[in-house]
């Protein structure tokens, strides 16, 4: 067998996956780049250059959308990293019912985002909701979680943390379990406290896990749509609109070219944020 | 390097999956198409209707058609409002539409491109009995694509007569009188104006229902608006609609129910029925739903037109019935046409009117509102007899901006002032006009 054949041989195995990947991912993506430059009615199109992009940037709620998208991504990521790490440390310690507790923490991940969104919007009802009626019992006047324009996106971000913290915890648990036992033994022999163990061993050595959590949560947060749509629909008014919900509304309004241009912008926006963050945190990764 | 490659592929994947996310709405494919069994002659048609539609009438007609022509209908429900429009658009785009479709007539119908998607019904029998005023709302380029699926209805102020009697209130003839009534209701500890912004399409009503007043003061408005010459922001009669919402809302006199942001359409009806809320600016399509849920209260529900600033202009803004359309790509064309023909025949509509109480006059010749009509519908009749009615803007102009629900909900919630909201809506309408390819914008 000559070397050329040898080289090609291994690629044949990739072919089925590659075809599926091209047909269902690459091809639609490339098409969307094309259609973003057109006036498009799904059956008919006309090339109009950058007009869709100009129109999209003139969208009145876009400024709110960018701000909310960033706020949402950062808040949700921070919450998931901090809470996920705390839960993971707790769930790796010697406690009773550890397996059960781990499952409970992971459970929300299994529920559909729409179901969670509907459940939380019921719980966050300003007067009848379980949250405010309990606050009322201890004499507090709970705010209108989803109806207050300045608060709505925060409430959705909180729900997203509740939903996503389970997956972060699981990744952290895996990271912490991978830390060799010898480090801790050495610390114990030297008489270190458990806080020192966390600060000098667990935290720096679970860095790879943390990087994974940050990247996943960040990208997830930047393109969040389902939860926002189920809980507020971008409202009240436009106050909790994120980029993805603005794009969806363009699509729903029948502005297909415009919506596609919005998708291209969202793609660039995510890439612009995700790449530098990815590079930055990878540089600081510590080898075990 | 490998990691970067991973990141690139990840981002592409994400962007790609978003581009395809619109498909979710139409997920439940009508896989039963192939089920039309070959052995006997019976045909099953699928029909997509909004969940806000009243099914009693349609089901009664469906039963009759099944007996007569052996054509049965399977009804699928979709959400109302923008969410439902999206389901329809997605299913049309993915060639996954039911055989028969119920959809809004007027401006919204134009957004789903009737010549491309639906069967031309211009030459079908019975079409000459449909009123011209209705035909205009389902016509594109001179061809007719739909038949009326219901009676017409009004967008107006529904009120609770019991509370009106208790507080000794009179039906207001001017906006100021309405606001005085509102104040008295509020002082009596009840909700003066029910707002159900949890379903934001309901936020548009006081603006849309004001169109009788707009066209009475500016008869050319609709025409100039379609041509791109008249705007909401600089036509004072049109701007009044936004101002009226503002006056009712949080930053105005604050006549809304406390939890208006979380209140649903159904809760709004409940408040009106129990008298907890006294006014509900709404479409009269709520009447049959209220009759079903609150049979004891339906006799207490009355209706009056949205008042103008002066007493001499007073009339109802009319909503044309939804259109019954036939999917152009249906494989059961004959059966679908037969079904529609029966539906719109005198016999069909009489069956319909018997089963479903009408929410306003019919737009087909020879069909009368029966004597046992809702109290509210009886109150409308004199206005129709006098001709003090006008179709809503979306039935006389193909342009309706997609963001109107959000914009009006902002005005009511006191987030955006009327002038600014009107300017924003004008921009929104311009976008729609461009997408529809209308000249002059």
Interface residues (C-beta under 8 A of the other chain):
Chain A: X24 X25 X26 X28 X29 X32 X39 X41 X42 X43 X55 X58 X60 X121 X125 X126 X127 X128 X144 X146 X147 X149 X215 X219 X223 X225 X233 X234 X235 X236 X237 X238 X239 X244 X247 X248 X249 X251 X252 X253 X254 X255 X258 X260 X263 X264 X266 X267 X270 X271 X274 X275 X278 X282
Chain B: X3 X4 X7 X10 X11 X12 X13 X14 X15 X16 X18 X19 X20 X21 X22 X82 X83 X85 X86 X89 X93 X111 X112 X113 X116 X197 X200 X258 X259 X261 X262 X402 X403 X406 X407 X409 X410 X413 X415 X416 X424 X427 X431 X432 X434 X435
